[in-house]
Amino acid sequence: MLDRDTVLAYDHPVIPKEAGMSEAPLGGADARVVRYLRILVTVLTVVMVGGMIVLVTVFVQRFPDGNAPAPGVTAPRELDLPEGAAAAAVTRARDFWVVVTGAGDIYFYGPAGGAPLRHVPAPE
């Protein structure tokens, strides 16, 4: 194990011994700068930790369950798709639901679902 005298007596090939730290304590202006920097680093650490706590709290409150629907959105119980059609995307607009099938057909449904109100065939 290295002791203090061994470390101080070590001759570095690049850094001359005079460039090392002195044994003298810091003077008035230097001590104030070091104290100011220490306080600044401590405040920055506290702010960063507090910010991370706030971010985690906001995420937990906003997204409590990834499978839950958005507040105020009620999905219809049933959207009748034609035989063989599979939904690729479902979107809610203000007054209707839109279903896009894997084949590219677009079906519009009322707020209560059921049979489609309008059908737009896929472009060929």
HELIX and SHEET records of a PDB file:
HELIX    1   1 ARG A    4  ALA A    9  1                                   6    
HELIX    2   2 LYS A   17  ALA A   19  5                                   3    
HELIX    3   3 GLY A   28  ARG A   62  1                                  35    
SHEET    1   A 4 ALA A  87  ARG A  92  0                                        
SHEET    2   A 4 TRP A  97  THR A 101 -1                                        
SHEET    3   A 4 ILE A 106  GLY A 110 -1                                        
SHEET    4   A 4 GLY A 113  VAL A 120 -1                                        
END                                                                             
